[in-house]
Amino acid sequence: MMRKLLAGLLVLILALAAALALWEPFTATAGRPAAFTPRNVEIARDTWGVPHIFGDTDADVAYGVAYAHAEDDFATLQEVLAMTRGRAGAMMGADGAKVDYAAQLLDIRTTVDRDWGTLPADVRLLFDAYAAGLNRYADRHPGEVRLARLFPVTGQDVVAGFVLRSPFFFGLDATLGALTENKPRGREGGPPLTPGVGAPKGPATPVGSDAADNGSNAFAVAPARSADGATRLVSNSHQPWEGGVAWYELVVHSKQGWDFAGANFPGSPYPFLGHNKYLGWTNTVNRPDLIDIYRLTLDADGTRYRFGGQWLPLESKRVWLKAKYGPFVIPVPRTIHRSVHGPVIVNDSGAFAIRYAGIDQLKMAEQYYRLNKAKNFAEWRAAMAGQGVPATNFIYADAAGNIAMFYNAMFPDRVPGYDWRGELPGDDPRALWRKTLPFDRVPALVNPGSGYLMNANNSPWAAAGPGDELDPAAFSPLLGVEDDVTNRSIRAIELFEASGQIDDARLKAIKYDTGYARTGYARAWVDRLLALDPRGDRGIAAGQALLRQWDWALDGRGKGDALALMLLRPGNRAHYQRMKDGPDPRETMLEMTGHLQKYFGTLDPPLGTVLRLRRGKVDLPLDGGNDTLRASTLWDVEDDGRLKVRHGDSFLMFVTWDRTGRVRSESIQPFGAATTRPNSPHYADQAPLFVEKRLKPVLFDPSELMATKPRRYRP
């Protein structure tokens, strides 16, 4: 009898295990095939494996973009698609389930389903074509598909990725993380209206696990400031080197006039930055106050909230998240709430509604496409005025010699009289903004007298040097324009002001600078480390002695570079993430000196011995650091104690229009074009050039490309 019971129990356990392993695909809704058939598409791979996509139409090109990207990184593309379908948890486990929760909370699919038809027909066609290219690759390579019934995907699935990811670039991750965990929220951007508090680390997000550390440098130089009369643009993004917001280089050519060289993120049918024949731009992360939190007053049973003297029903919906654990997918229930303000999170401290720039809209899907096709500054600015991209700085340059910086943001139309940096009264209709300020209210600087513009994730009040800056007093504090200053911005201004006329060599020297200004947070943090009482601890005394010899540059040439690199990272992180309480200087000094002694037997190993670029069999020394213009921002500590960089200088492009208006460009990235293909010759072939601060030519002119006899094929 007992044996039969045990056998029955075993059968039940096995059945349950099988159900947990197999149930998820059967509950997933497969998309309909994207309604697009390409006319004429060709992919040409240059010497570095970078795809150049040719098509009769823009839609043909988008189809080829998807197919080429899938050839190089189909794994990551599927992760992005799974996020838009509520299946990231089923693919990536608990971290993916957090993203699924965010997608449900923001209700991205409702926005897409409602507004898809309002997008212009050519934009919808572009996204459908891109989806069709992904479906084509999946059909041809079924063994690479990571999740059953993920394909086919639709143009709506692709657009949903834009809606999901956009608000996380300006800090929604930290807000959601703080409210979900019932922790203090960080200081918001802009002039403080009340004292700020410390910022917690946010959860895994649709823009990577290090969203708070994303940044960039950008430079533009006008002909009057150039030694040769050229116009120059430098795109220097600081993003993760792998994952859903890692850059992918490409060049596109359409017979409908779409010609562009640059880079995109997985899941985009077009480049997000780069240049065409006439103009170019790049982006840097900005972090104005674009998120507002409303404290709701709930009734006794928590089903209604007070608003405008009435009790309104709190929208509630039960959702089932999917979290993969080993071979099993576990269903996890969650309740999603919403008010007239936006998504609502209920925690032990109450109910809080969230409203953010660009909420419930997908105009950003059109804006970048129009920017790609612009042929002059007027057309480009008109595309910017469409205000689809909720936030990010744009640094612009063109063949006519114009340079410009736009502190782009969809600023909420806030009324005075409220603490927009703190909690807002959820029952007051006047505190609920419903529209965005017009584009002419965006801080912008066009053709400054200094002849240069820069941004390094700093306030727009420092962009062109003394005497040519915007006046902060001309902009309302209700905008919440950030007032942060980075070391990179200080150094860039210093170097531009000291440089006189700029040529290629001088501009590259500025971009690759590894120095720290002896001012600001870096100076204050170093002073705290040097002020520690060393009595009774030889490690602290030795660390201080070496730090005093450091020359304030992380170029690998002076003493103390490795120690300074490791000591400065915690100080910069606290500053950049607006933390009230920084790291403990004593604990930091002991931790870093202990690490160097343990793994290297000295406090002063060569910087390149410690800081490494590692990829497969490639293992190369790096320089630069956290918040230097040559950025090695974040790293993982390997088993041998080396620091493997995972985030920093990523896609880098130098663009030049000569006196005649002819464009040429150079680029580099840390690894190679085939980002998840270890067997490809382009898995890490750019790494040696990257560490040596060398660039490769961008063969933007098709005749130059064809002269190299690229590998050509039809997808």
C-alpha positions in Angstrom: 0.0 0.0 0.0 2.8 2.4 1.0 4.6 1.5 -2.2 1.5 2.4 -4.3 1.1 5.8 -2.4 4.8 6.6 -3.0 4.5 5.7 -6.6 1.4 7.8 -7.0 3.1 10.7 -5.3 6.1 10.4 -7.6 3.8 10.4 -10.6 2.1 13.5 -9.2 5.5 15.2 -8.7 6.7 14.3 -12.1 3.4 15.6 -13.6 3.7 18.9 -11.7 7.4 19.2 -12.8 6.4 18.6 -16.4 3.6 21.1 -16.2 5.9 23.8 -14.7 8.4 23.0 -17.5 5.9 23.1 -20.4 2.9 25.3 -19.4 4.3 28.7 -20.3 4.5 28.5 -24.1 0.9 27.2 -24.2 -0.4 30.3 -22.4 1.6 32.7 -24.7 -0.3 34.3 -27.6 1.7 34.0 -30.8 1.8 37.2 -32.9 0.5 37.4 -36.5 3.2 37.5 -39.2 4.2 41.1 -40.1 2.5 42.0 -43.4 5.6 42.8 -45.4 7.4 41.3 -48.4 10.7 42.8 -49.3 11.3 43.9 -52.9 15.1 44.2 -53.1 17.5 43.9 -50.2 21.2 43.4 -50.1 23.6 43.2 -47.1 27.3 44.0 -47.7 29.7 43.2 -44.8 32.9 45.3 -44.8 36.3 44.2 -43.5 35.2 44.5 -39.9 31.9 42.7 -40.4 29.9 45.9 -40.1 26.7 45.5 -42.2 25.8 48.0 -44.9 22.2 47.4 -45.9 20.9 48.4 -49.3 17.3 48.4 -50.4 14.9 49.8 -53.0 12.8 51.3 -50.2 13.3 52.4 -46.6 11.2 49.4 -45.6 13.4 47.1 -47.5 16.4 48.5 -45.6 14.6 48.0 -42.2 14.0 44.4 -43.1 17.7 44.0 -43.8 18.7 45.8 -40.6 16.7 43.2 -38.6 18.2 40.3 -40.5 21.8 41.5 -40.2 21.5 42.3 -36.5 20.0 38.8 -35.9 23.0 37.3 -37.6 25.2 39.0 -35.1 23.1 39.0 -31.9 19.9 37.1 -32.2 20.1 36.1 -28.5 19.8 39.7 -27.3 17.1 40.6 -29.9 15.0 37.9 -28.4 15.5 39.2 -24.9 14.2 42.6 -26.0 11.2 41.0 -27.8 10.4 38.9 -24.8 10.2 42.1 -22.7 7.6 43.5 -25.0 5.5 40.3 -24.9 5.5 39.9 -21.1 7.8 36.9 -21.3 11.2 38.2 -20.1 10.8 36.2 -16.9 10.2 33.0 -18.8 13.5 33.6 -20.7 15.7 35.3 -18.1 14.3 34.3 -14.7 13.7 36.6 -11.8 15.4 39.7 -13.4 13.3 39.3 -16.4 10.2 39.0 -14.3 11.0 42.4 -12.8 11.0 43.9 -16.3 7.6 42.1 -17.0 6.2 43.7 -13.9 7.4 47.2 -15.1 5.8 46.5 -18.5 2.5 45.6 -16.9 2.6 48.5 -14.5 3.2 51.0 -17.3 0.6 49.2 -19.4 2.7 49.5 -22.5 0.6 47.2 -24.6 -2.6 49.2 -24.1 -0.7 52.3 -25.3 0.6 50.5 -28.4 -2.7 48.9 -29.3 -4.5 52.2 -28.9 -2.1 54.4 -30.8 -0.5 52.1 -33.4 -3.0 53.3 -36.0 -2.2 57.0 -35.4 1.4 56.6 -36.5 2.1 57.7 -40.1 1.8 54.9 -42.7 5.5 55.0 -43.6 6.5 54.6 -40.0 4.2 51.6 -39.5 5.5 50.0 -42.6 9.1 50.5 -41.4 8.3 48.7 -38.2 6.4 45.9 -39.9 9.3 45.4 -42.3 11.8 45.2 -39.4 9.5 42.6 -37.7 9.3 40.6 -40.9 13.1 40.5 -41.1 13.3 39.1 -37.5 10.6 36.5 -38.4 12.6 35.5 -41.5 15.7 34.9 -39.5 13.8 32.9 -36.9 12.2 30.8 -39.7 15.6 30.0 -41.2 17.3 29.3 -37.8 14.7 27.5 -35.6 17.5 26.0 -33.4 18.4 29.5 -32.2 14.9 30.4 -31.0 15.1 30.6 -27.2 11.4 30.7 -26.3 8.6 28.7 -28.0 5.9 30.8 -29.7 8.0 34.0 -29.4 7.8 34.3 -33.2 6.3 35.6 -35.4 6.5 39.2 -34.0 4.7 42.2 -35.3 5.5 45.9 -35.8 3.5 46.6 -32.7 5.8 44.3 -30.7 8.8 46.3 -31.8 7.3 49.7 -31.1 6.3 48.4 -27.6 10.0 48.1 -26.9 10.4 51.9 -27.5 7.5 52.7 -25.1 8.9 50.4 -22.4 12.5 51.5 -22.5 12.2 55.3 -23.0 11.4 56.4 -19.4 14.1 54.3 -17.9 16.8 56.5 -19.5 15.8 59.4 -17.2 15.5 57.5 -13.9 12.2 55.7 -13.7 14.1 52.6 -12.5 15.1 54.3 -9.2 11.6 55.6 -8.6 10.0 52.2 -9.2 12.6 50.5 -7.1 12.2 52.9 -4.2 8.4 52.7 -4.1 8.3 49.0 -4.6 10.7 48.4 -1.8 9.3 51.2 0.3 12.7 53.0 0.5 13.6 56.7 0.4 13.8 58.1 -3.1 16.8 59.9 -4.5 17.2 63.6 -5.1 15.4 64.7 -8.3 17.0 66.9 -10.9 16.8 70.6 -10.9 17.2 73.3 -8.2 16.2 71.7 -4.9 12.9 72.9 -3.5 13.3 70.7 -0.4 16.3 68.8 1.0 17.0 65.6 -0.9 17.5 62.1 0.4 19.7 59.2 -0.6 19.1 57.2 -3.8 18.7 53.4 -3.6 19.9 51.2 -6.4 17.1 50.3 -8.6 15.9 46.9 -9.9 16.8 45.2 -13.1 15.4 47.4 -15.9 14.7 47.4 -19.6 17.9 49.4 -20.2 20.2 47.1 -18.3 21.2 46.5 -14.7 23.3 49.6 -14.5 20.8 52.1 -15.7 21.9 54.8 -13.2 25.4 54.7 -14.6 24.5 55.2 -18.3 26.1 58.3 -19.7 28.1 59.8 -22.6 30.3 62.5 -24.0 29.5 64.6 -27.0 31.5 67.3 -28.8 30.8 69.6 -31.8 33.3 72.0 -33.3 32.4 74.8 -35.7 34.5 75.8 -38.8 35.6 79.0 -37.1 37.3 77.0 -34.3 38.8 74.4 -36.6 42.3 74.7 -37.9 41.2 73.6 -41.3 37.7 75.1 -41.5 36.0 71.8 -41.0 32.9 71.0 -38.9 33.4 68.2 -36.5 31.2 66.0 -34.3 32.2 63.4 -31.8 29.8 60.7 -30.6 31.1 59.0 -27.5 28.4 57.0 -25.7 28.9 55.3 -22.4 26.7 52.2 -22.3 26.9 48.6 -21.3 29.1 46.6 -23.7 26.6 43.8 -23.9 22.8 43.4 -23.7 19.7 45.3 -24.7 21.2 48.8 -24.8 24.6 47.9 -26.3 25.4 49.7 -29.5 25.3 47.9 -32.9 27.0 49.7 -35.8 25.4 49.8 -39.2 25.2 51.8 -42.5 22.0 52.1 -44.5 21.3 53.1 -48.0 17.8 53.3 -49.6 16.8 54.5 -53.1 14.2 56.6 -51.3 17.0 58.8 -50.0 17.7 57.2 -46.6 21.5 57.2 -46.3 22.9 57.0 -42.8 25.9 55.7 -40.8 25.7 55.2 -37.1 24.5 52.7 -34.4 21.3 51.5 -32.9 20.1 49.4 -30.0 18.7 45.9 -30.4 15.1 46.2 -31.5 15.4 49.4 -33.6 14.9 49.6 -37.3 17.1 52.7 -37.7 20.2 54.2 -36.1 19.8 56.4 -33.0 22.9 58.5 -33.7 25.5 59.1 -36.4 25.3 61.0 -39.7 24.1 61.3 -43.2 25.6 63.4 -46.0 24.3 66.6 -44.7 24.2 66.5 -40.9 24.7 64.3 -37.8 24.0 64.2 -34.1 24.8 62.3 -31.0 23.1 61.9 -27.6 24.0 62.0 -24.0 21.9 61.0 -21.1 20.2 63.9 -19.3 18.3 63.6 -16.0 15.9 66.5 -15.4 13.0 66.1 -13.1 10.5 64.4 -15.4 8.9 62.1 -12.8 6.2 63.2 -10.3 4.9 61.2 -7.3 1.4 61.7 -6.0 0.3 60.4 -2.6 -3.2 59.0 -2.9 -5.9 59.0 -0.2 -7.6 55.6 -0.3 -10.9 54.7 1.3 -11.1 52.1 4.1 -11.1 49.1 1.8 -8.5 50.5 -0.5 -10.6 50.3 -3.6 -11.2 54.0 -4.2 -9.1 57.2 -4.1 -10.1 60.8 -3.5 -9.7 63.2 -6.4 -11.3 66.6 -6.9 -13.8 66.1 -4.1 -14.9 62.7 -5.4 -14.1 59.1 -4.7 -12.9 57.4 -7.9 -12.4 53.6 -8.4 -8.8 52.5 -8.2 -8.2 50.4 -11.3 -6.8 47.0 -10.2 -5.8 44.1 -12.4 -4.4 40.7 -11.4 -1.5 39.7 -13.5 0.7 36.6 -13.5 4.4 37.1 -14.0 6.5 34.2 -15.2 9.8 33.4 -13.6 12.2 30.8 -14.9 14.0 28.7 -12.3 16.2 26.0 -13.9 13.9 24.0 -16.2 10.8 25.3 -14.6 8.7 28.5 -15.1 6.9 29.5 -12.0 3.7 31.7 -12.1 3.9 34.6 -9.7 0.8 36.7 -9.0 0.9 40.5 -8.8 -1.8 43.1 -8.6 -1.4 46.2 -10.8 -3.1 49.5 -9.9 -3.7 52.7 -11.9 -5.3 56.1 -11.2 -6.0 59.1 -13.4 -2.4 60.1 -12.6 -0.8 56.9 -14.0 0.6 53.7 -12.5 0.1 53.2 -8.8 2.3 51.3 -6.3 0.9 50.4 -2.9 3.4 49.8 -0.1 3.4 49.9 3.7 3.6 53.7 3.6 0.6 54.2 1.4 -0.5 54.4 -2.2 1.7 56.4 -4.7 0.8 57.3 -8.3 3.6 58.0 -10.8 3.4 60.4 -13.7 6.4 60.8 -16.1 7.4 62.5 -19.3 6.1 60.7 -22.4 3.6 58.7 -20.5 1.3 56.6 -22.7 2.6 57.8 -26.1 4.7 56.3 -28.8 5.7 59.3 -30.9 9.3 58.5 -30.2 9.0 55.8 -32.8 8.5 58.4 -35.5 11.0 61.1 -34.4 14.3 59.2 -34.9 13.2 58.1 -38.3 12.5 61.8 -39.3 15.8 62.8 -37.9 17.6 60.2 -40.0 16.0 61.6 -43.2 16.5 65.3 -42.5 18.7 67.2 -45.0 19.4 70.5 -43.2 19.1 72.1 -39.8 15.6 73.4 -40.4 14.2 69.9 -41.2 16.1 68.4 -38.4 14.8 70.9 -35.8 11.3 70.4 -37.1 11.6 66.7 -36.4 12.9 67.5 -32.9 9.9 69.8 -32.4 7.7 66.7 -32.8 8.7 65.9 -29.2 8.5 62.2 -29.3 11.7 61.4 -27.4 11.0 62.1 -23.7 14.5 63.0 -22.7 18.2 63.0 -23.8 20.6 65.7 -24.9 21.2 66.1 -28.6 24.5 67.5 -29.9 24.2 68.5 -33.6 26.6 69.5 -36.4 26.2 69.8 -40.2 27.9 70.4 -43.5 26.8 74.1 -43.5 28.9 74.7 -40.4 26.1 74.8 -37.8 26.5 73.3 -34.3 23.8 73.1 -31.7 23.0 71.6 -28.3 19.4 70.8 -27.2 18.7 69.8 -23.7 15.8 67.8 -25.0 13.0 66.9 -22.6 9.2 66.6 -22.6 8.9 69.1 -19.7 5.6 68.7 -17.8 3.5 71.8 -17.8 3.5 72.3 -14.1 1.8 75.1 -12.2 3.5 77.0 -9.4 2.8 76.4 -5.8 3.6 72.7 -5.4 6.7 70.9 -4.2 7.5 69.2 -7.5 10.7 67.7 -6.0 8.7 65.9 -3.3 5.3 64.2 -2.9 2.3 65.8 -4.5 -1.3 65.8 -3.2 -3.0 63.1 -5.2 -6.5 64.5 -4.5 -5.8 68.0 -6.0 -6.6 68.2 -9.8 -4.4 71.3 -10.1 -1.3 69.3 -9.3 -2.0 66.9 -12.2 -0.3 68.1 -15.3 -1.8 66.9 -18.6 0.4 68.3 -21.3 4.0 69.0 -22.2 5.6 72.5 -22.7 6.3 73.5 -26.3 9.7 72.8 -27.8 10.7 76.4 -27.8 10.9 76.2 -24.0 13.7 73.5 -24.2 17.1 74.9 -23.3 19.1 75.2 -26.5 22.4 76.7 -27.7 23.0 77.3 -31.4 26.3 78.4 -32.9 27.9 79.8 -29.8 30.8 82.3 -30.2 33.3 79.9 -28.6 33.0 77.7 -31.7 32.4 74.5 -29.7 29.7 72.7 -27.7 30.0 69.8 -25.3 28.0 67.7 -22.9 29.2 65.0 -20.5 26.0 64.3 -18.6 26.2 67.7 -16.9 23.9 70.7 -16.6 23.3 72.5 -19.9 24.5 75.7 -18.1 28.0 74.5 -18.9 28.3 73.7 -22.6 30.3 76.3 -24.5 32.7 77.9 -22.2 32.7 81.2 -20.2 30.9 84.0 -21.9 28.9 81.8 -24.2 26.7 79.8 -21.8 22.9 79.8 -21.3 21.6 81.8 -18.5 19.9 79.6 -15.9 17.8 82.5 -14.7 16.0 82.5 -18.1 14.4 79.1 -17.4 11.8 78.3 -14.8 12.9 76.1 -11.9 9.6 74.2 -12.5 11.4 72.6 -15.5 13.7 70.7 -13.1 16.8 71.2 -15.3 19.6 69.3 -13.7 22.4 71.3 -12.0 24.9 68.4 -11.7 28.5 68.8 -12.8 30.7 65.8 -13.8 34.5 65.6 -13.9 34.2 65.0 -17.6 32.4 68.2 -18.2 35.0 70.2 -16.1 37.9 68.6 -18.0 36.3 69.1 -21.4 35.7 72.8 -20.8 39.2 73.2 -19.5 40.7 71.4 -22.5 38.7 73.3 -25.1 39.4 76.6 -23.5 43.1 75.9 -23.5 43.3 74.4 -27.0 43.0 77.3 -29.5 42.2 76.0 -33.0 41.1 72.4 -33.1 42.2 69.8 -35.6 41.7 66.0 -35.7 44.6 65.2 -33.4 43.7 67.8 -30.8 40.1 66.7 -30.7 41.1 63.1 -30.2 43.5 64.1 -27.4 40.6 65.8 -25.6 38.3 62.9 -26.1 40.9 60.4 -24.8 41.9 62.5 -21.8 42.2 60.4 -18.6 42.6 63.3 -16.1 40.6 64.4 -13.1 40.0 68.1 -12.3 41.4 69.0 -8.9 38.1 70.5 -8.0 34.5 69.4 -7.2 33.5 66.0 -5.8 36.8 64.3 -6.8 38.9 66.8 -4.8 36.5 66.6 -1.8 36.6 62.8 -1.8 40.3 62.5 -2.1 40.7 65.0 0.7 38.4 62.8 2.9 40.6 59.8 2.1 43.8 61.7 2.9 42.3 63.1 6.2 41.8 59.6 7.7 43.7 58.9 10.9 46.3 56.3 9.8 47.4 55.4 13.4 47.2 51.7 14.0 46.7 50.8 10.4 49.7 50.5 8.0 47.4 49.8 5.1 45.7 53.2 5.4 49.1 55.0 5.9 50.6 53.3 2.8 47.5 54.0 0.7 47.6 57.7 1.7 51.2 58.0 0.9 50.7 56.6 -2.6 47.6 58.7 -3.2 49.6 61.8 -2.4 52.0 60.9 -5.3 49.2 60.3 -7.8 49.2 62.8 -10.7 45.4 63.0 -11.1 45.4 61.1 -14.4 44.5 57.5 -15.1 46.8 57.0 -18.1 48.8 54.2 -16.6 52.0 56.2 -16.6 52.2 57.6 -13.1 52.3 56.2 -9.6 49.1 55.1 -7.8 46.9 54.9 -10.9 45.3 51.5 -9.9 44.6 52.6 -6.4 43.2 55.9 -7.5 41.0 54.2 -10.0 39.5 51.9 -7.4 39.2 54.6 -4.7 37.5 57.1 -7.0 34.7 54.8 -8.3 32.7 54.8 -5.1 33.0 58.6 -4.8 31.9 59.2 -8.3 29.0 56.7 -8.0 27.6 58.6 -4.9 27.9 61.9 -6.8 26.5 60.8 -10.1 23.6 58.9 -8.5 22.8 61.9 -6.2 23.2 60.0 -3.0 22.9 61.9 0.2 25.3 59.6 2.1 28.5 58.8 0.3 30.8 55.8 0.9 32.7 55.5 4.2 36.3 56.6 3.4 37.9 54.3 5.9 36.1 51.2 4.7 36.8 52.2 1.1 40.5 52.7 1.7 40.8 49.3 3.5 38.8 47.5 0.9 40.8 48.7 -2.1 44.3 48.5 -0.5 43.4 45.0 0.7 42.3 43.9 -2.8 45.5 45.2 -4.4 47.7 43.5 -1.8 45.9 40.2 -2.0 45.9 39.8 -5.7 49.0 41.8 -6.9 51.2 41.9 -3.8 51.6 45.6 -4.1 49.5 48.8 -3.8 51.0 50.1 -7.1 50.7 47.5 -9.9 50.5 48.9 -13.4 47.0 50.2 -14.2 46.8 48.0 -17.3 47.6 44.9 -15.3 44.5 45.5 -13.1 42.1 47.1 -15.6 41.3 44.7 -18.5 39.3 44.3 -21.7 38.4 40.6 -21.8 36.4 38.9 -24.5 36.9 35.2 -25.3 40.6 34.7 -25.8 41.3 38.5 -25.9 42.8 39.9 -22.7 44.1 43.5 -23.1 45.1 46.4 -20.8 42.9 49.4 -20.5 43.2 52.9 -19.1 40.8 55.7 -18.1 38.3 55.4 -15.3 35.0 56.3 -13.8 34.0 59.8 -15.0 37.1 60.4 -17.1 36.7 61.4 -20.8 38.3 58.1 -21.6 35.6 56.1 -19.7 36.1 52.8 -18.1 33.0 53.2 -16.0 32.1 49.8 -14.4 33.7 46.5 -14.1 33.4 43.0 -12.7 36.1 41.6 -10.3 37.4 38.4 -11.9 38.7 35.4 -10.0 42.3 36.6 -10.5 41.5 40.0 -9.0 41.6 41.8 -12.4 38.8 44.3 -13.2 37.0 43.3 -16.3 35.3 46.4 -17.8 31.7 45.9 -18.8 30.5 49.5 -19.2 32.2 52.7 -20.5 33.4 54.0 -23.8 31.2 52.0 -26.2 30.4 53.0 -29.8 32.7 55.9 -30.7 32.4 57.9 -33.9 34.3 61.0 -35.2 32.5 62.8 -38.1 34.1 65.6 -40.2 32.6 67.8 -42.9 35.4 69.5 -44.8 35.3 73.0 -46.2 33.4 71.7 -49.3 30.8 69.9 -47.2 32.1 66.4 -48.0 31.6 64.0 -45.1 34.0 61.4 -43.7 33.9 59.4 -40.5 35.8 57.0 -38.3 34.5 54.7 -35.6 35.3 52.0 -33.1 33.7 49.8 -30.5 35.2 47.7 -27.7 34.5 44.2 -29.2 33.2 43.7 -32.7 30.2 43.4 -34.9 29.3 39.8 -34.0 28.5 40.6 -30.3 27.3 37.1 -29.3 29.0 34.9 -31.8 32.3 33.6 -30.3 33.1 31.6 -33.5 32.9 34.7 -35.7 36.1 36.5 -36.7 34.3 39.7 -35.7 33.6 38.7 -32.1 36.4 40.9 -30.7 38.4 42.0 -33.7 38.1 45.7 -32.9 39.4 45.3 -29.4 43.1 45.9 -30.1 42.3 49.1 -31.9 40.0 50.2 -29.1 42.6 49.8 -26.4 45.2 51.6 -28.5 42.8 54.5 -29.1 42.8 53.9 -32.9 39.8 54.1 -35.2 38.7 52.4 -38.4 37.2 54.1 -41.4 33.4 54.2 -41.9 32.9 53.4 -45.6 29.8 55.6 -45.9 30.3 56.1 -49.7 29.1 52.9 -51.4 31.8 53.2 -54.0 34.5 53.2 -51.3 32.8 50.1 -49.7 32.6 48.2 -53.0 36.3 48.9 -53.8 37.1 46.8 -50.7 35.2 43.8 -52.2 32.8 43.2 -49.3 30.9 40.0 -48.7 27.5 40.6 -50.4 24.3 38.5 -50.0 20.5 38.7 -49.9 18.7 38.0 -46.7 
